[in-house]
Amino acid sequence: YWFNTGGLHWQTWSYATLEALICVALCIALLWLFRDFLNRGRPWLRTLSADAYGIYWIHIFPVVGIQMGLREASLGPLGKFFVTTIAGFLVSWAIAHFVLRRGWLGRKVF
């Protein structure tokens, strides 16, 4: 109840300031953490990084196709979301990696 008084009070100002400081501190801390400790090159991450542009351009077609295929499925909305997410990612990556990057046009563009 100390921070939830509403209106223009020192409590609401201090809560807003605290939230802003925490946000800035988390941003700086996460940048530092990823730069110093999680900046490891894994082969599969390098592959995903190289194929990211192609995945970005091609992903809409597999995702919409999978969604249309799951339209009558007896899964709930959350199940359809997870199936579409995983299958859409895998199909988009496969197309970007094996079709776009290996073709003559893909080598020039993607």
N, C-alpha and C positions, 0 to 999 in steps of 0.2 A: 504493500500500500504506500510505501514511501515514495516510489517513483510515479505511481499512477494517479496523480492528483489532477492532471489536465490543466489547460489554461497556461497563462504566462507566469510561471513560478520558477524559482531557482531549482526546484526538484526536476521539472521537465527539461530545463536547460541542461542540468548536469547529466540526466539520462541520455539526451541527444548527443551531448559531447562525448560521453562514455562510449556510446554505440559507434560514433565516427572514429574514435581512437582505436577501438577494437578492430574495426574494419580495416583501417590503414595498417595496423600492426599485423593482422593476419595476412594481408596482401604481401607485405614485406617479408614476413616469416616464410610464407609458402614459396616465394621466389628464391629466397636463400636456400631453403630446404631442397628444392628441386635442382638448383644450380650446383650445390656442393655435394649432395648425397645421392640424388636419384638421376644423375646425368650419365647413365650407362647406356652404351649402344648395344642393343640386342639385335641379332640378325632379323628377327621377325618384326621388330619395331622399325628397323631401317627399311624393310620391304614395305610396311604400311606407310611410312613417311614418303617413300618414293612414289607410291600409288595413290596418295591422298587426293591429288588434283583430279585424276581419272575417276576415283570413287565419287568425288563431289559432283562431277558432271553426269555420271551414269546412274547414280543411286535411285533417282526418282522412278525410273522404269521398273526395276525389280521390286521396289517397295510397293508401288501401286498394284503391280501384278500379284504379289503375295497377298496384299489386302483384299483384292477382289477374289482370290482363291479361297481365302478364309472367311468370306462373307457369310456363308451358310454353315460354317463349322460350329460345333456345339461347345466350343471354348467360351469362357467369359471374356469380357473386354481386356482384362489384365493378361490373360493367357494369350489372346490374339496379339496384344502389344509385344509380349516377349518373343513369341514365335516370329512375328514380322520383323522385330529388331534384329534378332540373331540371324535369321535366314536372309534378310535384306542386306545385312552387313557382309555375310559370307558370299552371297551371289554377286554383290557389287564389287567386292574385292577381287573375286575370281575373274569377272569380266574386265575390270581395270588392269589386272596383272597379266592375265593370259591372252587377252584379245587386244586391248588398247595399246599396251606397252610393247607388245611383240609385233604388231602390224607396222607397215611402212609409214602410215600416217601417224600412228600413235607414237612412234619414236621421235617424230618431229614436233608433235604437239604436247603429248603427255609425258 
